[in-house]
Amino acid sequence: MLTICLSLRQICDLKQPFDGYTHTQMRKVYSGKERPKIAKSCPDQIKELLPRTWDQNIAKRPELEEVIEVVGKVITDMCGDSYLLDVTNRTALSYDRGNR
């Protein structure tokens, strides 16, 4: 889940997740005392999702299906094309608009 979370954050920020962090800051991240800041430009649904993905209590973290659903909705909202991601069978569909 952490890898997915960091990848989403990197996509939103368009930079490496811990760019510029010191060794001390990284120790805080790994111990769970500090988490990376979320970019203001990040979609609201992702801003709400990210902190839950790195919750100290594993039981409070979202299931992968929920993460996929939220990301799919963000893609659909941004692109206006729901055919880009089929969340029912978790596969990317053809980008060829003629094959919908």
C-alpha positions in Angstrom: 0.0 0.0 0.0 2.9 2.4 0.8 4.3 2.0 -2.7 0.9 2.8 -4.3 0.5 5.8 -2.0 4.0 7.1 -2.9 3.3 6.6 -6.6 0.1 8.5 -6.4 1.8 11.3 -4.5 4.6 11.4 -7.1 2.1 11.6 -9.9 0.3 14.5 -8.2 3.5 16.4 -7.2 5.5 15.6 -10.4 8.7 15.1 -8.3 10.4 12.3 -6.3 8.5 11.5 -3.0 11.4 12.4 -0.6 13.4 14.8 -2.7 15.4 17.0 -0.3 14.7 15.0 2.8 17.6 14.6 5.3 18.5 11.3 6.9 16.8 12.4 10.1 13.6 13.2 8.2 13.7 9.9 6.5 14.0 8.1 9.8 10.8 9.9 11.0 9.0 8.8 7.8 10.0 5.2 8.3 9.0 5.2 11.9 5.6 6.6 11.0 6.1 9.9 12.8 6.2 12.0 9.6 4.6 11.8 6.2 5.3 13.7 3.0 3.2 16.8 2.3 0.5 16.5 -0.3 0.6 19.0 -3.2 -2.2 21.6 -3.3 -2.6 20.7 -7.0 -3.5 17.1 -6.1 -7.2 16.2 -6.7 -9.3 16.3 -3.6 -10.2 12.6 -3.7 -6.5 11.7 -3.7 -5.8 14.2 -0.9 -8.4 12.5 1.2 -7.2 9.0 0.2 -3.4 9.4 0.8 -3.4 9.9 4.6 -5.6 6.9 5.0 -3.2 4.7 3.0 -0.3 5.4 5.4 -2.4 5.3 8.6 -0.4 3.7 11.5 -3.4 1.4 12.2 -3.4 -1.1 9.3 -7.1 -1.8 9.9 -7.9 1.8 9.0 -6.1 1.7 5.6 -8.3 1.3 2.5 -8.4 -1.9 0.6 -6.7 -1.9 -2.8 -10.1 -2.1 -4.5 -11.1 1.3 -3.0 -7.8 2.8 -4.1 -8.4 1.6 -7.7 -12.0 2.9 -7.6 -10.9 6.4 -6.3 -8.1 6.7 -8.9 -10.5 5.5 -11.7 -13.0 8.2 -10.7 -10.3 10.9 -10.7 -9.2 9.8 -14.1 -12.8 9.8 -15.4 -13.4 13.2 -13.8 -10.3 14.7 -15.3 -10.6 13.1 -18.8 -14.4 12.8 -19.1 -14.0 9.4 -20.6 -15.1 6.5 -18.4 -13.8 4.0 -20.9 -10.1 4.6 -19.8 -10.4 2.3 -16.8 -12.7 -0.6 -16.3 -12.9 -0.9 -12.5 -15.1 -4.0 -12.8 -12.4 -6.3 -14.0 -9.4 -4.0 -13.1 -8.0 -3.9 -16.7 -7.1 -0.9 -18.8 -9.3 -0.7 -21.9 -8.3 0.2 -25.4 -7.4 3.8 -26.0 -8.6 3.4 -29.6 -11.9 5.2 -29.5 -13.2 3.2 -32.4 -13.1 0.0 -30.3 -15.4 1.0 -27.4 
